[in-house]
Amino acid sequence: MSAEKTHPSVSPVLVLFRDDFRLADHPALFGACTTGQPVLCVYVHDPETTRGGAIGWWLAQACTALADALSEKGGTLHHLSGHTPDVVAEFAQAAGVDTVFWNRRYDPTGKAQDTALKARLEQQGISVQSCAARLLHEPWTIRTGAGTPYRVFTAWWKAARAMGNPGRCLPAPRQITFSPLPADARALTLRTLPPAPPLPAGASAAEADWPCTEADAQDTLTTFVEDNLAHYIQEHDRPDKDTTSRLSPYLRAGLLSARQVWHAVSTAATTPALAENAEKFLSELGWRDFAWMQLFYEPDLAWRNLRPEFDHMPWQKSPALLAAWQQGQTGYPLVDAGMRQLYATGWMHNRVRMVVASFLTKHLLTDWREGEQWFQARLVDADPAQNAMNWQWCAGTGIDASPWFRIFNPVGQSEKFDPTGAYIRTWVPELRQMPDKLIHTPWKADASLCRQIGFTPGRSYPNPIVDLKLARGIALECWKNLPDRKESGR
Ligand SMILES: Cc1cc2nc3c(=O)[nH]c(=O)nc-3n(C[C@H](O)[C@H](O)[C@H](O)COP(=O)(O)OP(=O)(O)OC[C@H]3O[C@@H](n4cnc5c(N)ncnc54)[C@H](O)[C@@H]3O)c2cc1C
């Protein structure tokens, strides 16, 4: 775009993009376009919010995809660098912007930054339009009769359903009139972009697994609705089937909105059977909103036990056990398959996430925050609210959590949800020759079978790092000894 010496005669408006890398159902962009004023699109490389790990890589891909999409429409995504409230206020002033549009954030840093930015802009006489885009419902809109935030999902979900459908989806603007970059603002933009965060070591499979454009997100949604929605209830717990939507990375980067997913799934529910599956799926999408509602009210969700009695849990601090879990070397095939899938692709099936989280916190008695941080580093869908809430759910430390005494048996879970071992064989190749009957418990293979398939227990594949029964007993004992423990876990 050409630089102009003076401000254009009509003031431009500015759209700030953050984790909403799409053109369709983007209320901030749509609102900016409806002003009829020329638009400046901006992204900030902010050290306070920039992420590393797989999610850093993923968000950088999504940002590039958005820049390409804007460029196809004849525009530019302008990159700034620095603390968002400072650099956006400075840029808006220099560019002669009269309104800044953004989609709202609900995490503590995002909220604080946006509050500060709004104050700065308004002081400068620039108005702000913030929009609801990330969730189905704003976190504060669904409250109990007493006016307090819900603490139990089922009651919250009932209230959410009673609100009806979330608002309609906005189309991508048919045409965007881009503003030229005013000369005074030019110096504030980055000419050379910072290098994109690389994929973490070992995660090269993520590149092929996760194509990253808005069209790819829409294709993933369409494929799910057409091919797999009808089996959702029956198959969503089966990692071997792998028929869940796999939309989480796209939702995380905002390559599509939760509203778009909601409407696509609701519209497809044309028969009672589909409607039942759709309802189940939508309730899972509801957990995403519920997580963000929790983070909105509990900003320290990722590090504070919401049930304070767990502050006294005698967590083990064994680097060796933690490393075995992280590397998928625990000797429990379903746990190892999940951890290796995560390591290689940046994603793991939900059922397996629950199993590995239960195993880490209860069988290895390791603080859930270690697991939360490992997931944050390795997941392409790493989300500050969903990850933290789910770890607290699995560890029993959350407000609506699975009670501590519900300890998943990784062998039983494996037999139930990966009955032929297809998922395990994909991720634990050492066990490919194991018969179905023994794939969940390879340590039980007798010497002649081992010879026959060339398997050396402990060498070909680790022996179990803990005894399940013993570890379970210790976990229950530790929990029983917690001061002020609540029996129900709720
Ligand atoms: C320990 C643990 C950590 C997790 N960390 C994350 C995370 O960082 N980011 C993330 O997106 N999900 C997280 N989840 C939730 C869930 O595992 C993933 O959303 C799901 O596996 C994504 O696959 P999918 O899109 O095929 O899911 P589908 O079954 O197709 O569900 C559709 C969408 O609903 C939402 N959803 C489904 N289950 C949950 C749930 N339990 N909690 C919140 N939202 C849900 C997701 O946005 C998902 O994309 C975690 C779960 C556990 C047990």
The ligand as a MOL file (V3000), in Angstrom:
LIG
                    3D

  0  0  0     0  0            999 V3000
M  V30 BEGIN CTAB
M  V30 COUNTS 53 58 0 0 0
M  V30 BEGIN ATOM
M  V30 1 C -6.5490 -32.3450 30.6870 0
M  V30 2 C -7.2870 -31.7110 29.5390 0
M  V30 3 C -6.7740 -30.5630 28.9370 0
M  V30 4 C -7.4670 -29.9480 27.8810 0
M  V30 5 N -6.9230 -28.8260 27.2890 0
M  V30 6 C -7.6030 -28.2240 26.2680 0
M  V30 7 C -7.0660 -27.0780 25.6320 0
M  V30 8 O -6.0050 -26.5480 26.0110 0
M  V30 9 N -7.7520 -26.5410 24.5830 0
M  V30 10 C -8.9400 -27.0800 24.1460 0
M  V30 11 O -9.5140 -26.5800 23.1670 0
M  V30 12 N -9.4840 -28.1460 24.7680 0
M  V30 13 C -8.8540 -28.7300 25.7960 0
M  V30 14 N -9.3990 -29.8360 26.3940 0
M  V30 15 C -10.7710 -30.2360 26.0390 0
M  V30 16 C -10.8970 -31.2800 24.9310 0
M  V30 17 O -10.0160 -32.3430 25.1690 0
M  V30 18 C -10.6280 -30.7180 23.5380 0
M  V30 19 O -11.3670 -29.5380 23.3350 0
M  V30 20 C -11.0510 -31.7350 22.4700 0
M  V30 21 O -10.3250 -32.9210 22.6270 0
M  V30 22 C -10.7930 -31.1590 21.1090 0
M  V30 23 O -11.1030 -32.0840 20.1260 0
M  V30 24 P -12.3410 -31.8660 19.1690 0
M  V30 25 O -12.3280 -30.4830 18.6370 0
M  V30 26 O -12.3400 -32.9940 18.1940 0
M  V30 27 O -13.5480 -32.0340 20.1880 0
M  V30 28 P -15.0990 -32.2710 19.9400 0
M  V30 29 O -15.5030 -33.4350 20.7490 0
M  V30 30 O -15.4140 -32.2970 18.5060 0
M  V30 31 O -15.7580 -31.0010 20.6520 0
M  V30 32 C -16.0300 -29.7790 19.9460 0
M  V30 33 C -15.4710 -28.6110 20.6940 0
M  V30 34 O -16.0510 -28.5180 21.9920 0
M  V30 35 C -15.0790 -28.0040 22.9080 0
M  V30 36 N -14.8320 -29.0070 23.9520 0
M  V30 37 C -14.9710 -30.3480 23.8620 0
M  V30 38 N -14.6720 -30.9300 25.0440 0
M  V30 39 C -14.3390 -29.9290 25.8830 0
M  V30 40 C -13.9390 -29.8850 27.2420 0
M  V30 41 N -13.8220 -30.9770 28.0000 0
M  V30 42 N -13.6540 -28.6810 27.7880 0
M  V30 43 C -13.7620 -27.5500 27.0730 0
M  V30 44 N -14.1510 -27.5320 25.7870 0
M  V30 45 C -14.4280 -28.7090 25.1970 0
M  V30 46 C -13.8130 -27.7640 22.1160 0
M  V30 47 O -13.7640 -26.4090 21.7450 0
M  V30 48 C -13.9870 -28.6910 20.9220 0
M  V30 49 O -13.2560 -28.2690 19.7950 0
M  V30 50 C -8.7100 -30.4800 27.4440 0
M  V30 51 C -9.2080 -31.6310 28.0640 0
M  V30 52 C -8.5100 -32.2320 29.0920 0
M  V30 53 C -9.0900 -33.4510 29.7350 0
M  V30 END ATOM
M  V30 BEGIN BOND
M  V30 1 1 1 2
M  V30 2 1 2 3
M  V30 3 2 2 52
M  V30 4 2 3 4
M  V30 5 1 4 5
M  V30 6 1 4 50
M  V30 7 2 5 6
M  V30 8 1 6 7
M  V30 9 1 6 13
M  V30 10 2 7 8
M  V30 11 1 7 9
M  V30 12 1 9 10
M  V30 13 2 10 11
M  V30 14 1 10 12
M  V30 15 2 12 13
M  V30 16 1 13 14
M  V30 17 1 14 15
M  V30 18 1 14 50
M  V30 19 1 15 16
M  V30 20 1 16 17
M  V30 21 1 16 18
M  V30 22 1 18 19
M  V30 23 1 18 20
M  V30 24 1 20 21
M  V30 25 1 20 22
M  V30 26 1 22 23
M  V30 27 1 23 24
M  V30 28 2 24 25
M  V30 29 1 24 26
M  V30 30 1 24 27
M  V30 31 1 27 28
M  V30 32 2 28 29
M  V30 33 1 28 30
M  V30 34 1 28 31
M  V30 35 1 31 32
M  V30 36 1 32 33
M  V30 37 1 33 34
M  V30 38 1 33 48
M  V30 39 1 34 35
M  V30 40 1 35 36
M  V30 41 1 35 46
M  V30 42 1 36 37
M  V30 43 1 36 45
M  V30 44 2 37 38
M  V30 45 1 38 39
M  V30 46 1 39 40
M  V30 47 2 39 45
M  V30 48 1 40 41
M  V30 49 2 40 42
M  V30 50 1 42 43
M  V30 51 2 43 44
M  V30 52 1 44 45
M  V30 53 1 46 47
M  V30 54 1 46 48
M  V30 55 1 48 49
M  V30 56 2 50 51
M  V30 57 1 51 52
M  V30 58 1 52 53
M  V30 END BOND
M  V30 END CTAB
M  END
